[in-house]
């Protein structure tokens, strides 16, 4: 597969760290889009922004095992590498980094990455070790690739904030947050959506539309968090889903907020065993 795709195209497929070092030698103003594959329009928007703002663009495809707190979730995570490479070829990406686990985790940390107790909210509360794994792999990939800018979506808003804070303190790299891309039913695009059937996708779209309506009406509520707790219970009963959280938090530090200004509604729920997250 890689051999066929390497022929007669400008895109370079880098299969290990030696390939990476050789290809990126003397490359400046490099834009980096980290992915776990199963690419969709959300990823494509990140790549287009990277191509617009940087001289050259690299996309990584690596399903990172350390950020999965559930082994079964890791096994089930959608993988479609052939289609991913065809998409990247059409986009005329300069480099695709397709590392193996040993290329990324080629050294052992002296001290493990730890999330600040104040940040143990939302997904960090329910997915123990998840963000430690995300920060670990982003640290390693940034160190290997040395990009000028990293482009990440705002759908994973908590992840974006944590990565931005961690990476920009340690490297000269800037982390750029990009808008969430949605389908015609307002559902945020995600690789996990590939695990849903047609009926589930319709339900997820209805849930997204419901939250957009909630956001418009929430400013008139005296006790927003009490209101959201009731709406959480309604969502569970109406759509037969398991809602982990439905909360209003400020955009900067993700503290519980009492007003809609400079805040977002965050939701996480399980729909037929598939965990979806979003923010509005």
Secondary structure, DSSP 8 states (H G I E B T S, - for coil): -HHHHHTT-S-EEE-SHHHHHHHTTT--SEEEEEE-S---HHHHHHHHHHHHHSSEEEEEE---GGG-S-HHHHHHS---HHHHHHHHHHTT-SEEE---HHHHS-S--SS-----GGG--THHHHSTTHHHHHHHHHHHHHHHH--SEEEEESTTHHHHHHHHHHHHHHSS-EEEEE---B-TTS-B--GGGGGS-HHHHHHHHHHHHHHHHHHHHGGG-SSHHHHHHHHHHHHHHHHT-EEEEEEEEETTT--B-SSSTTEEEEEEEEETTEEEEEE-
